[in-house]
Amino acid sequence: MAFSKIEFCELYYVKALPFKDVAANLGISEQNLSYHMKKNDFQSRDRSLTEKDRFNIIQSMVDLCMGEDFDADVRKVSISTQRRGADICNLIWPIWEQKFNKNAHSDMYPIISAETQSESLVETVVGPVASVPVSIYRLDREIEMPAYATAGSVAVDLRARLPVTIRPRDMAVVPCNIIVKIPDGYGLFLLPRSGLAANYAVTLANAPGLVDADYCGPEDEIKALVINHSSSPKTLEVKKGDRICQMLILPFPRMQILEILEPPAGKNRGGLGSTGVE
């Protein structure tokens, strides 16, 4: 299998996956990956990057873009890499302009000229994603703590505290056994598990379920609103300790609400299918 420099940069620098997971995603051995890194003069994440590294990293980010709207592309890359939108904006705009032959215009972030950017911006953005301490109290200590299923998992699995029967076309509230102290500036989301959706047509009725940071009192147990969409007689028997959904936290700025007296200028975009399906 040919070694893809762009894919390597996205996995190793942008998403900051562990070395062994990068090799697995590329379909090569760790020894072979080390060889390609030396051959192409790629540096470890704990060392200064070469100019070639810098270009390939930014190129891998721009490859995630669609080219229709710069701010939308910045948001997409920011979510994919879990980095600040302002940093992503000022990394990708010059190559974005070259690739899509458009002027990069942002209503969300100030665009800084390449001449005045900090030389360490790339290193700042591609460094490993910082972990966020999250305090969790278990109501039933016989049930496992929430945990990542694999090294590359984005969300942790939550388990049912009580057995619940969910018949076709029925909905049930499933207690998830934990009370969470969500860090300031973050929101908690409950997401469906793909296996339950594929095998039982079971998902969360309000997916994604949003949990506010101040929902953390002594009785504020995380609960999943689970619905069985199956039309066939597929009853889901949830047992105590079964994995029922996933939990994810994301940073969110608090909005400063400003009332204006006139509607925003610009062309009406339309909604509810206005862009079509093709």
C-alpha contacts under 8 A as a table, 3 or more apart, distances in Angstrom:
res1	aa1	res2	aa2	distance
1	M	27	G	7.36
1	M	28	I	7.67
3	F	8	F	7.97
3	F	26	L	7.55
3	F	36	H	7.50
4	S	7	E	5.31
4	S	8	F	6.06
4	S	26	L	7.91
5	K	8	F	5.05
5	K	9	C	6.20
5	K	56	N	7.13
6	I	9	C	5.20
6	I	10	E	6.29
6	I	56	N	5.95
6	I	57	I	7.15
6	I	59	Q	7.08
6	I	60	S	5.23
7	E	10	E	5.12
7	E	11	L	6.21
7	E	26	L	7.81
7	E	60	S	6.96
8	F	11	L	5.25
8	F	12	Y	5.80
8	F	13	Y	7.84
8	F	22	V	7.17
8	F	26	L	7.42
9	C	12	Y	5.25
9	C	13	Y	5.18
9	C	14	V	6.39
9	C	53	D	7.75
9	C	56	N	6.41
9	C	57	I	5.25
9	C	60	S	6.56
10	E	13	Y	5.86
10	E	14	V	4.73
10	E	15	K	5.99
10	E	57	I	6.56
10	E	60	S	5.61
10	E	61	M	7.15
11	L	14	V	6.01
11	L	15	K	5.08
11	L	16	A	6.13
11	L	17	L	5.89
11	L	22	V	5.91
12	Y	15	K	6.11
12	Y	16	A	4.80
12	Y	17	L	5.52
12	Y	18	P	7.38
12	Y	19	F	7.15
12	Y	22	V	6.24
13	Y	16	A	5.01
13	Y	17	L	7.81
13	Y	45	R	6.90
13	Y	57	I	6.84
13	Y	126	V	5.12
13	Y	127	G	6.96
13	Y	128	P	7.89
14	V	57	I	6.84
14	V	61	M	7.72
14	V	81	T	5.94
14	V	125	V	7.66
14	V	126	V	5.09
14	V	127	G	7.82
15	K	80	S	7.71
15	K	81	T	5.49
15	K	126	V	7.65
15	K	128	P	7.81
15	K	129	V	7.96
16	A	126	V	7.15
16	A	127	G	7.04
16	A	128	P	5.28
16	A	129	V	6.96
17	L	21	D	6.20
17	L	22	V	6.13
17	L	152	G	6.87
18	P	21	D	5.33
18	P	22	V	6.36
18	P	151	A	7.68
19	F	22	V	5.16
19	F	23	A	6.43
19	F	30	E	7.46
20	K	23	A	5.17
20	K	24	A	6.25
20	K	30	E	6.18
21	D	24	A	4.94
21	D	25	N	6.07
21	D	151	A	7.64
21	D	152	G	7.48
22	V	25	N	5.18
22	V	26	L	6.21
23	A	26	L	5.13
23	A	27	G	6.08
23	A	28	I	5.31
23	A	29	S	5.80
23	A	30	E	5.50
23	A	33	L	6.17
24	A	27	G	4.99
24	A	28	I	6.21
24	A	29	S	7.16
25	N	28	I	7.90
28	I	32	N	6.21
28	I	33	L	6.60
29	S	32	N	5.09
29	S	33	L	6.20
30	E	33	L	4.96
30	E	34	S	6.21
31	Q	34	S	5.16
31	Q	35	Y	6.38
32	N	35	Y	5.03
32	N	36	H	6.35
33	L	36	H	5.13
33	L	37	M	6.19
34	S	37	M	5.11
34	S	38	K	6.33
35	Y	38	K	5.30
35	Y	39	K	6.08
36	H	39	K	4.91
36	H	40	N	5.99
37	M	40	N	5.34
37	M	41	D	5.88
37	M	42	F	4.87
37	M	43	Q	7.21
38	K	41	D	5.01
38	K	42	F	6.25
39	K	42	F	7.85
41	D	50	T	7.64
42	F	49	L	7.39
42	F	50	T	7.17
42	F	52	K	7.86
42	F	53	D	6.09
43	Q	47	R	6.16
43	Q	48	S	6.92
43	Q	49	L	5.71
43	Q	50	T	7.10
43	Q	53	D	7.52
44	S	47	R	5.45
44	S	48	S	7.91
44	S	49	L	7.87
45	R	48	S	7.60
45	R	49	L	7.81
45	R	127	G	6.70
45	R	128	P	8.00
48	S	123	E	7.53
49	L	52	K	7.99
49	L	53	D	5.74
49	L	54	R	6.55
49	L	123	E	7.29
50	T	53	D	5.02
50	T	54	R	6.34
51	E	54	R	4.99
51	E	55	F	6.26
52	K	55	F	5.26
52	K	56	N	6.20
53	D	56	N	5.26
53	D	57	I	6.05
54	R	57	I	5.25
54	R	58	I	6.31
54	R	122	V	6.67
55	F	58	I	5.35
55	F	59	Q	5.98
56	N	59	Q	4.92
56	N	60	S	6.07
57	I	60	S	5.21
57	I	61	M	6.57
58	I	61	M	5.09
58	I	62	V	6.32
58	I	91	L	6.65
58	I	92	I	5.99
58	I	95	I	7.70
59	Q	62	V	5.06
59	Q	63	D	6.15
59	Q	92	I	7.80
59	Q	95	I	7.14
60	S	63	D	5.08
60	S	64	L	6.94
61	M	64	L	5.47
61	M	65	C	7.28
61	M	77	V	6.37
61	M	92	I	7.11
62	V	65	C	5.22
62	V	92	I	6.29
62	V	95	I	7.14
62	V	96	W	6.07
64	L	73	D	7.72
64	L	76	K	7.62
64	L	77	V	6.62
65	C	73	D	5.11
65	C	74	V	7.90
65	C	76	K	7.36
65	C	77	V	7.35
66	M	69	D	7.64
66	M	73	D	6.58
67	G	70	F	6.62
67	G	73	D	7.08
67	G	96	W	7.62
67	G	100	F	5.87
68	E	73	D	7.99
69	D	72	A	5.31
69	D	73	D	6.29
70	F	73	D	5.07
70	F	74	V	6.17
70	F	104	A	5.91
70	F	105	H	6.42
70	F	106	S	6.57
71	D	74	V	4.99
71	D	75	R	6.22
71	D	105	H	7.61
71	D	106	S	5.66
71	D	107	D	7.26
71	D	108	M	7.01
72	A	75	R	5.15
72	A	76	K	6.22
73	D	76	K	4.98
73	D	77	V	6.22
74	V	77	V	5.27
74	V	78	S	5.92
74	V	85	G	6.15
74	V	88	I	6.27
74	V	89	C	5.78
75	R	78	S	4.95
75	R	79	I	6.09
75	R	85	G	6.28
76	K	79	I	5.32
76	K	80	S	6.13
77	V	80	S	4.97
77	V	81	T	5.96
77	V	88	I	7.16
78	S	81	T	5.34
78	S	82	Q	5.44
78	S	83	R	5.07
78	S	84	R	6.06
78	S	85	G	5.28
78	S	88	I	6.35
79	I	82	Q	4.96
79	I	83	R	6.99
82	Q	129	V	7.29
83	R	87	D	7.30
83	R	88	I	7.04
83	R	125	V	6.50
84	R	87	D	5.44
84	R	88	I	6.41
85	G	88	I	5.02
85	G	89	C	5.95
85	G	109	Y	7.72
86	A	89	C	5.12
86	A	90	N	6.50
86	A	109	Y	5.66
86	A	110	P	7.55
87	D	90	N	5.42
87	D	91	L	6.29
87	D	121	L	7.36
87	D	125	V	6.93
88	I	91	L	5.09
88	I	92	I	6.17
88	I	125	V	7.61
89	C	92	I	5.72
89	C	93	W	6.01
89	C	109	Y	7.09
89	C	111	I	6.91
90	N	93	W	5.89
90	N	111	I	5.89
90	N	112	I	6.08
90	N	113	S	7.93
90	N	114	A	7.97
90	N	117	Q	7.89
91	L	94	P	7.60
91	L	121	L	7.55
91	L	122	V	7.13
92	I	95	I	5.70
92	I	96	W	5.75
93	W	96	W	4.85
93	W	97	E	6.06
93	W	104	A	5.99
93	W	111	I	7.99
94	P	97	E	5.28
94	P	98	Q	6.49
94	P	104	A	7.90
94	P	114	A	7.84
95	I	98	Q	4.98
95	I	99	K	6.06
96	W	99	K	5.22
96	W	100	F	6.10
96	W	101	N	7.89
96	W	102	K	7.92
96	W	104	A	7.24
97	E	100	F	5.49
97	E	101	N	5.22
97	E	102	K	5.07
97	E	103	N	5.66
97	E	104	A	5.99
98	Q	101	N	5.22
98	Q	102	K	7.37
106	S	109	Y	5.72
106	S	110	P	6.99
106	S	111	I	7.22
107	D	110	P	7.89
112	I	116	T	6.73
112	I	117	Q	6.45
113	S	116	T	5.61
113	S	117	Q	6.48
114	A	117	Q	5.31
117	Q	121	L	7.30
118	S	121	L	5.48
119	E	122	V	7.27
120	S	123	E	5.22
120	S	124	T	6.11
121	L	124	T	5.03
121	L	125	V	6.24
122	V	125	V	5.20
122	V	126	V	6.08
123	E	126	V	5.33
123	E	127	G	5.95
124	T	127	G	5.66
132	V	183	P	7.94
133	P	183	P	7.62
134	V	180	V	7.24
134	V	181	K	6.43
134	V	182	I	6.25
134	V	183	P	6.59
135	S	180	V	5.94
135	S	181	K	5.22
135	S	182	I	7.26
136	I	178	I	6.33
136	I	179	I	5.77
136	I	180	V	4.69
136	I	181	K	6.42
137	Y	178	I	5.46
137	Y	179	I	5.14
137	Y	180	V	6.50
138	R	141	R	5.79
138	R	143	I	7.99
138	R	145	M	7.33
138	R	177	N	5.72
138	R	178	I	4.73
138	R	179	I	6.72
139	L	177	N	5.37
139	L	178	I	6.11
139	L	179	I	7.82
140	D	143	I	5.92
140	D	161	R	7.09
140	D	177	N	6.36
141	R	144	E	7.16
143	I	159	R	7.47
143	I	161	R	7.34
143	I	177	N	7.83
143	I	241	G	5.73
144	E	159	R	7.69
144	E	241	G	7.47
145	M	158	L	7.99
146	P	156	V	5.79
146	P	157	D	5.53
146	P	158	L	5.44
146	P	159	R	7.45
147	A	156	V	4.95
147	A	157	D	5.91
147	A	158	L	7.89
148	Y	151	A	7.11
148	Y	153	S	5.81
148	Y	154	V	7.57
148	Y	155	A	6.47
148	Y	156	V	4.56
148	Y	157	D	6.57
149	A	153	S	6.28
149	A	156	V	6.96
149	A	157	D	7.26
150	T	153	S	5.22
153	S	156	V	7.35
154	V	248	L	7.26
155	A	246	Q	5.83
155	A	247	M	5.38
155	A	248	L	4.86
156	V	246	Q	5.38
156	V	247	M	5.27
156	V	248	L	6.74
157	D	243	R	6.10
157	D	244	I	7.40
157	D	245	C	5.96
157	D	246	Q	4.45
157	D	247	M	6.31
158	L	176	C	6.05
158	L	243	R	5.50
158	L	244	I	6.05
158	L	245	C	5.51
158	L	246	Q	5.60
158	L	247	M	6.74
159	R	176	C	5.40
159	R	177	N	7.04
159	R	240	K	7.56
159	R	241	G	5.04
159	R	242	D	5.11
159	R	243	R	4.23
159	R	244	I	5.53
159	R	245	C	7.29
160	A	163	P	7.09
160	A	174	V	6.25
160	A	175	P	5.77
160	A	176	C	4.74
160	A	177	N	6.59
160	A	238	V	7.40
160	A	239	K	7.10
160	A	240	K	5.39
160	A	241	G	5.09
160	A	242	D	5.51
160	A	243	R	6.44
160	A	244	I	6.21
161	R	174	V	7.63
161	R	175	P	5.60
161	R	176	C	5.48
161	R	177	N	5.04
161	R	240	K	5.33
161	R	241	G	6.10
162	L	174	V	7.36
162	L	175	P	6.77
162	L	239	K	6.81
162	L	240	K	4.83
162	L	241	G	7.66
163	P	237	E	7.40
163	P	238	V	5.28
163	P	239	K	4.42
163	P	240	K	4.92
164	V	172	A	7.63
164	V	174	V	6.98
164	V	237	E	6.20
164	V	238	V	5.00
164	V	239	K	6.71
165	T	172	A	7.97
165	T	235	T	7.13
165	T	236	L	5.94
165	T	237	E	4.75
165	T	238	V	6.05
166	I	170	D	5.90
166	I	171	M	6.35
166	I	172	A	6.41
166	I	227	I	7.40
166	I	228	N	6.44
166	I	235	T	5.84
166	I	236	L	5.16
166	I	237	E	6.50
166	I	238	V	7.73
167	R	170	D	5.30
167	R	171	M	7.82
167	R	228	N	6.55
167	R	233	P	7.72
167	R	234	K	6.95
167	R	235	T	4.44
167	R	236	L	6.33
168	P	228	N	5.24
168	P	229	H	6.15
168	P	230	S	5.12
168	P	231	S	6.00
168	P	232	S	6.97
168	P	233	P	6.34
168	P	234	K	6.18
168	P	235	T	5.92
169	R	227	I	7.12
169	R	228	N	5.32
169	R	229	H	5.28
169	R	230	S	6.37
169	R	231	S	6.92
170	D	227	I	5.97
170	D	228	N	5.65
170	D	229	H	7.64
171	M	205	A	7.87
171	M	225	L	7.07
171	M	226	V	5.60
171	M	227	I	4.21
171	M	228	N	6.27
172	A	225	L	5.94
172	A	226	V	5.36
172	A	227	I	6.47
173	V	223	K	6.36
173	V	224	A	5.64
173	V	225	L	4.68
173	V	226	V	6.14
174	V	223	K	5.49
174	V	224	A	5.09
174	V	225	L	6.43
174	V	226	V	6.87
175	P	221	E	6.92
175	P	222	I	6.38
175	P	223	K	4.40
175	P	224	A	6.43
176	C	221	E	7.01
176	C	222	I	5.52
176	C	223	K	5.33
176	C	224	A	6.93
177	N	221	E	6.46
177	N	222	I	6.89
178	I	221	E	5.50
178	I	222	I	5.82
179	I	216	C	6.13
179	I	217	G	7.70
179	I	218	P	7.49
179	I	219	E	7.69
179	I	220	D	5.96
179	I	221	E	4.79
179	I	222	I	6.01
180	V	215	Y	7.92
180	V	216	C	5.88
180	V	221	E	7.83
180	V	222	I	7.55
181	K	213	A	7.12
181	K	214	D	7.88
181	K	215	Y	7.89
181	K	216	C	5.61
182	I	186	Y	6.60
182	I	187	G	7.01
182	I	188	L	7.07
182	I	212	D	7.95
182	I	213	A	5.04
182	I	214	D	7.56
182	I	216	C	7.68
183	P	186	Y	5.68
183	P	213	A	6.96
184	D	213	A	6.83
185	G	213	A	7.98
185	G	251	P	5.72
185	G	252	F	5.63
185	G	253	P	6.38
185	G	254	R	7.47
186	Y	213	A	6.84
186	Y	249	I	6.36
186	Y	250	L	5.42
186	Y	251	P	4.24
186	Y	252	F	5.49
187	G	210	L	7.13
187	G	211	V	6.41
187	G	212	D	5.92
187	G	213	A	6.05
187	G	249	I	5.54
187	G	250	L	5.56
187	G	251	P	6.38
187	G	252	F	6.73
188	L	210	L	5.93
188	L	211	V	5.05
188	L	212	D	6.71
188	L	213	A	7.38
188	L	247	M	6.94
188	L	248	L	5.76
188	L	249	I	4.45
188	L	250	L	6.67
189	F	208	P	5.95
189	F	209	G	5.34
189	F	210	L	4.78
189	F	211	V	6.13
189	F	247	M	5.69
189	F	248	L	5.15
189	F	249	I	6.11
189	F	250	L	7.97
190	L	207	A	6.88
190	L	208	P	5.51
190	L	209	G	4.75
190	L	210	L	6.60
190	L	211	V	7.88
190	L	224	A	7.33
190	L	245	C	6.65
190	L	246	Q	5.59
190	L	247	M	4.79
190	L	248	L	6.56
191	L	204	L	7.05
191	L	207	A	5.94
191	L	208	P	5.27
191	L	209	G	6.77
191	L	245	C	5.84
191	L	246	Q	5.00
191	L	247	M	6.28
191	L	248	L	7.64
192	P	196	L	7.78
192	P	197	A	7.49
192	P	203	T	5.23
192	P	204	L	5.67
192	P	207	A	6.97
192	P	208	P	7.79
192	P	244	I	7.71
192	P	245	C	5.03
192	P	246	Q	6.23
193	R	196	L	5.67
193	R	197	A	6.56
193	R	203	T	7.17
193	R	244	I	6.94
193	R	245	C	5.30
193	R	246	Q	6.49
194	S	197	A	5.04
194	S	198	A	6.07
195	G	198	A	5.17
195	G	199	N	6.02
196	L	199	N	5.33
196	L	200	Y	5.41
196	L	201	A	6.45
196	L	202	V	5.34
196	L	203	T	6.92
197	A	200	Y	5.59
197	A	201	A	4.28
197	A	202	V	4.65
197	A	203	T	5.68
198	A	201	A	5.81
198	A	202	V	7.81
199	N	202	V	7.83
200	Y	228	N	7.13
200	Y	229	H	7.82
200	Y	230	S	6.37
200	Y	234	K	6.35
200	Y	235	T	7.83
200	Y	236	L	7.09
201	A	228	N	6.03
201	A	229	H	5.26
201	A	230	S	5.24
202	V	226	V	7.02
202	V	227	I	5.70
202	V	228	N	4.46
202	V	229	H	5.90
202	V	230	S	7.26
203	T	207	A	7.68
203	T	226	V	5.88
203	T	227	I	5.67
203	T	228	N	6.76
203	T	229	H	7.75
204	L	207	A	5.08
204	L	208	P	7.43
204	L	209	G	7.67
204	L	224	A	6.95
204	L	225	L	5.58
204	L	226	V	4.57
204	L	227	I	5.79
205	A	225	L	5.77
205	A	226	V	5.82
205	A	227	I	5.55
206	N	209	G	5.36
206	N	225	L	6.96
209	G	224	A	7.84
211	V	215	Y	6.80
212	D	215	Y	5.53
213	A	216	C	7.20
214	D	217	G	7.86
215	Y	220	D	6.10
216	C	219	E	7.77
216	C	220	D	5.41
216	C	221	E	7.80
217	G	220	D	5.03
218	P	221	E	7.95
224	A	244	I	7.95
224	A	245	C	7.32
228	N	235	T	7.95
228	N	236	L	7.73
230	S	233	P	7.35
230	S	234	K	6.43
231	S	234	K	7.76
238	V	242	D	6.37
238	V	244	I	7.90
239	K	242	D	5.52
260	I	263	P	7.33
269	R	274	S	7.85
270	G	274	S	5.56
271	G	274	S	4.99
271	G	275	T	7.59
273	G	276	G	5.46
273	G	277	V	7.71
